[in-house]
Amino acid sequence: MASWVLSECGIRPFPRINPKPKTGLTNFNAKLRTPKLDLGSSSFTLLSGIKERNWALKVSAPVRIQQVGEEDYREKERITNRDVGEFDPGAPPPFKLADIRAAIPKHCWVKDPWRSMSYVVRDVVVVFGLAAVAAYFNNWVVWPLYWLAQGTMFWALFVLGHDCGHGSFSNNPKLNSVVGHILHSSILVPYHGWRISHRTHHQNHGHVENDESWHPLSEKTYKSLDIFTKKLRFTFPFPLLAYPVYLWGRSPGKTGSHFDPNSDLFVPNERKDVITSTICWTAMAALLVGLSFVMGPVQLLKLYGIPYTIFVMWLDLVTYLHHHGHEEKLPWYRGKEWNYMRGGLTTLDRDYGWINNIHHDIGTHVIHHLFPQIPHYHLIEATEAARPVLGKYYREPKKSGPLPFNLLGVLTRSMKKDHYVSDTGDVVYYQTDPQLSGSQKSN
């Protein structure tokens, strides 16, 4: 049994990054290609005798890539929006996914496992260094600073594990799985369970019903919730503590658990992967229980429990703000109006000041959503290259100070007005519940 667990925990390559989706996808026909193979589908031959698999993310894109100049894009944009007299974010864009891809330099697609591992080593050294310093001084001047710093580093570890899940960490699926399990299990995240649900999020981003994380509630679902649930979901700081609850029970209107191999989140051939990650998660939880007897529960709370809470708040803050809170309302789609590219263009880049480098530029989110196999250390360059093509469909992030306190204001404003979307219509926007918004203002 033990040898099976060890062999399963990353030694066996995990399934294709994008198998046939269960819902909302009818257009994923062309394959994302890596630069080495002129962006064609890449296969990895692992060891002699092991079956070759295709790890490419399928997205909607034409086979031929037509080069179009920036002025041509601007003219197409004007034609696309001329009937409304101003830019319409819900209108079909005047470019194709292949046009964006063609604008990105080929080297931005190259994954360097040594460089990726250097970030892991850096972050792990910082995590243990911070814990050693805090335990050595053990006073109430140091502890609050430690909690903020260590919680942020836990979040940085999560982002690297997130890259493993996308396959942007390296071209070696074994390495991705081993590193992903170590990083995510250490912060109580079931690696494969989360990886698979996050894949569903990327495959259905911007789709009202089929998106996975922080998707809109339909008006019917929203009105079925009791006032207590509504306040928990839309009143700061409660939504920033939602991630552990989401892992166990998902969002309102959806069922399943990231720990249950029989959950409707997964298909049958993913069952062993989910069991493996759940066992790894359980082993980490057992280790923490053992440490509480060794060092005492209060010391473990200070060293691990509170930083874990800060990490959860980071995760919920970042994932929410990448899909909500823009000054102008962003569309959500249903039916024939949705496609992979239009959904991806509803995401937002965010600036986090000094934190950008610490959490591996995860705020550079639009290009990541469209092309999740681009390594994080190439996202900024890829975004700059794609901006002339994207035009007004790219929303320039507001610059933050050294620490992104301004984003807390963005979060609270969004929660006061972005409550639900209409049950009908294929292009919809968030609507506001006056009763809930008014009760929040009175608080």
N, C-alpha and C positions, 0 to 999 in steps of 0.2 A: 504493500500500500504506500509506504513512504517513498519507495523508489518511483512509483507511478506519479505521486505528487510532484517530486523533484523534476521528473522528466516532463511533466505537463507544464510546470511553472516557467514557461518561456523557452524550453528546449525545443518544443514542437512549434513550427511556425503557425501563427494565427491565420484565420481565414482571410480571403480577399478583402481589401479595404472597402470595396463597394460591390457586394453581391447584389443580386437583383432585389431592389427595394420592395417592401411590402405594400407601400401606399404612395400615392401622389406622384409617381414617376412614370412617365411614358416616353421620355425624351433622351434617356441616357444611352446614346448609341455610339458616340465616338470616344476614343480613349485618350486620356491625358498622357502625354509623351514626355519622356525625359530627354534632356538635350543631347546626351551621349548617343541616343538612338533617334535623333532628330524629332524628339518629343513623341516618339511612338510608344506603344505599350511596352513596358519593361518586364522581364521575367527574371527570376532569380533561381539559378541552379545552386542548390545549397550544398549537399554532400552527395557523393556517388550513391546512386540507388534511391535517392529521395525524389519524389515527384516534383516536377517543375510547376510553379504556380505563377499566375499573373496577378500582380499587386497594383495595377494601375487603377486610378479613380476614373470611373466613366462619367463624362459630362456631355451635355448637349453642345456640339460644335460641328461645323461643316468640315468635310475632309480637306477641301482646298481652302487656303488662307489668302484672302484678298487684301493686299496692302492698300490702305486708304490714307491720304494725307490729313493733317490736323484740320485744315480749312474745309475739307470735304465733310469731316465729322461735324464741324460747326454748322455748315449749311444743312446737313441732314437733321441736326438738332432743331434748327429753326423751322424746317418744314414739318417735323414731327409735332411741334408744339404751337404752330401758328394759329390753329383754330381756337385755342384758349387764350391767346394773347400774351401768355407768360409761361414760364417753365412748369410743366406738369410732371411731378415725380412718378406718377402712375402710368404715364404714357410709355409705350414700347420704345426702347432706346434705338438710336440710329446706327448701331454697331452690333457686331456679333461677338460671342465669347472668343472665337478664334482671332478676332482683331486685337482683343486685349492681350491674349496669349502671345501673339506675334510681336507685340511691342516690348515684351519683357526680355531682357538679355538672356542668352542661353546659359551663361554661367550661374544665373540666379536659381536654376533648377538643380544644380549640382549639390549633392549631400555629402558632406565630409564627416565621416564617423569620428575621426580624431578630434576635430573641432567641436563636434557635439559632445563628446565625452569630456572635453576640457571644461565645458560649462557645468557638467555634472560634478566633476571633481571640485571646481570652484565653489559651487553651491553647498556641497556636502561639507567641505572644510569650513565654510562660514557657519553653517548650522551647528556643528560640533564646537567650533570656537566660541560662538555666542553662548551656548549652554555652559561651557566650562567657565567663562568669565562671570556669568550670572550666578552660578553655584559658588564660585570662589568668593565673590563679594557678598552675596546673600543679604542685601539690604534693600529697603523700600525706595531708595533713590534709583537703583539700578533696575529693579524688576519691571516697572512700567516701560522703560526704554527697551528692555529685553523682549517684552511681550510684543511690542509693535514691530521690532526688527525681526524677531524669529517668526512671527506670524506671516510677515512679508516673504521671508525665505521659504517657509512651507509652501506658499503660493508659487514661488519661483520653481520649486521642485515639481509642483503639479504641472506647470507649463511645460517643463521638459518631458514629463511623462505623457502629457497631451501630444507632444511632437512624436513620441514613440508610437502612440496610437494611430496617428495619421500616416506613419511611415516616412515622415520628413526628418526624422532623427538620423536614419541611415538607410542604405539599400538592403541591409541584412535583417530579415524579419526575426531571426533568433535574437540578435542583439537588441532590437527594438522591444521584443517581448520580455526579455530578462530585465533590461533597464527599466522598462515601464512598470513591471511588477514590483521591483525594489522601491522605486520612487513613489508610486501610488500607494502601495501597501503601507509604507512608512507613515503616510498621512491619512490612513484609513479610507482609501478609495479603492473599490474593487476594479482592478485595471480593465479586464475584458468586459465586464458588465457595463462600465462607464464608456469604454471605447466604442462599443457597439451602439449604445444609445446616442452617443455624440456623432457617430457616423450618420445615424438617422436624422439628427439635427441638420447636419451639413447637406444631406441629400434633399431635404425638404425646407430649407431655410426660407422664411418669408411666406410660407403657406399656412393659412389660418388653422386648419384642422391637423395637418400632418407634421408640422414643425414639432420639435421635441422639447426644447427648453425655452422658458419664458415666452411661450406662444400666447396669442390673445385668447381671452375667454369670449365665447360667443355670448350674445345678449341673453339667450335662453339659459345657458349654463351659469352666467353671472347672477341672474335674478333668482336662480335656484339656491344660491348660497345664503347661509344665515349671516347676519350682520357681524357676528364675531369672526367668521372666516374671512369676510371681506376686509375687516379692519386688520387682521393679521397679514393679509396679502398686500395691502396697500398703505400701511402705516409704518413709517420709519421708527425703529430699526428692524422690525420683525422680518421683513423680506430678506434681510441680510443674514438670517439664520436658517434659511430654508433648505440649504443643500442636503444636510443629513436626512431630512424628512423626504426630500425628493428621491434620494437613493433608495429609500425603503418603500415609498408609495407613489412616486411620480407626482404630476400636477393634477389639479382639479379637472375632471373629465377624462382622465386617462388612468389605466390600471396597470399593475405589474410592479415588480421589484428588480433592482439591479443585482440582487443576490440570489434570486430564484431562477434556476436554469429552465424552468417550465413557464416563465413569464412570457407574455405575448410580445415582449421586447425582442425576443430571440427566436431564431429558427432552429430546428432540431440539431443540425450539424454544429451549432455553436454551444451546445449543452456542456461538453467537457471543458471548454474554455471558461465558461461562467463558473463551473464548479471549482476549477483550479484557482481562479481569482478570489472566490469566496473563501476557500481554504486559506489562501495567503492572507486575506483580510482577517480571518479568525485567528491566525497565528500571531499577527501583530496585536490584535486586541488582547490575546492571552499574555503576550509579552508585557504589555502595559499593566495588566493586572498583577503580574509577578513583580514588576518594578515598584508598584505601589506598596507591596509588602516589604521590599528591600529598603526603599528610601522614604516611605511614608506617603500617604495619599495627598497631603498638602504640598509636599515638595514636587510630586509628580504633576499635580495641578499647575503649579507655578512654572515648571520646566516644559510641560507638554500640553496640558489641558487648555490653558488660556491662549498660547500661541495657535493651537488648533482652531479655536474659536475665531481668532483674528484671520486666519487663513480662510475659513468658511465665509467670513464677511467680505474678504477680498474677492473670492470666487463669485459670490452672488452679485457684488457691486459691478465687477467687470463684465460678466456675462449679460447682466441686465442692460448696462449702458451701451453695449455694442449693438443693441437692437431697439433702444427706446431713448426718448429724451431730447431729440433734435428740436431746434426752434420751430421748424416747419414739420407738419405731420408727414409721416412716412407711410406708404401704402403697404397693405398686406393683401395677399392674393388667394383666389380659389380657382378651381376649374381650369378652363382653357387659358385664362389670363396668366396663370402661373407657369414659369419655367425656371430652370436652374439659375440662369444668369439674372433674370429680373428679381428673383428672390435674394440672390447674393448682393445685389445693388441696394437693397434696403438696409444693409448693415452699416455700421458707423465706425470710423477711426476715432480714437481718443488719445489725448496727450496726458501722461501721468508724471511729467516733470522728471525728477531724479529717479523715479521708479521705473521709467521706460527700460533702462538697461538692466536693472535688477530682475525684472520679470520678463526679460527676453523679448521686448518689443511686441508683446501680445496686443497692445493697443493699435497696431497696424493691422487692422482686422478685415478690411474689405477684400484685399488681394488674398489674404489667408482663406477667407470663405470661398472665394472663387477657385483658388488653386491651393488646396491645403497641403500639397506635397512640396511646396516651396519651403526650405528651411527658414527658421525664424531670423537668422542672421542675414538673409537676403531680402526680407520683406520690405524694408524701407526703400532700397534701390528699385525693387520691382514696382512698388507703388509709384515712385516718381516717374518711372518709364511709362506706366499705364495711364497716368493722369490726363495727358492730352487726348487720349481716346475716350476716357470716361466723361470728360467735360463736367457739366453740372450734376451728373449722376454721382460724382464724388463730392462728398461734403467735407470741406476742410475742417479738421478738428481745431477747436479753440486752444490756444497755448495755455498751459498750466503754470503755476508757480513751481518752486522746488518740490513742494508736496501738493498733491491734487485735491486740496480741500474744496475747491470750486465744484468738483463733481458731486459732492454730497448735496449741494443746492440743486443741481440738475436732476439728481435722483428723486429728491423730495417733490420737486415741481412736477415731474413726470407721474409720480404716484398719485398726485392730486387730480390728474386729468386723463390719464391713459388707463381706462377701466375695462372696456369691452368693445367688441366690434359687432356690427349688424349680423343677424342670422342669414341675410340674403345679400347678393351682390358678389361679383367676382373681383372687384377692386374696392377694398374697404379701408377705413381709417378708424383709429381709436376714437371712442366717444366717452363722455364724462357723465358719471352719476352725480347729479347735483347734491343729492342727500349726503353721499359719502364725502364729496369734496367740501361741502359746507361744514360737516362735522369735523373734518380734519383742520379746517381753517379756525374753527372755534376753539380747538385744543390749544 
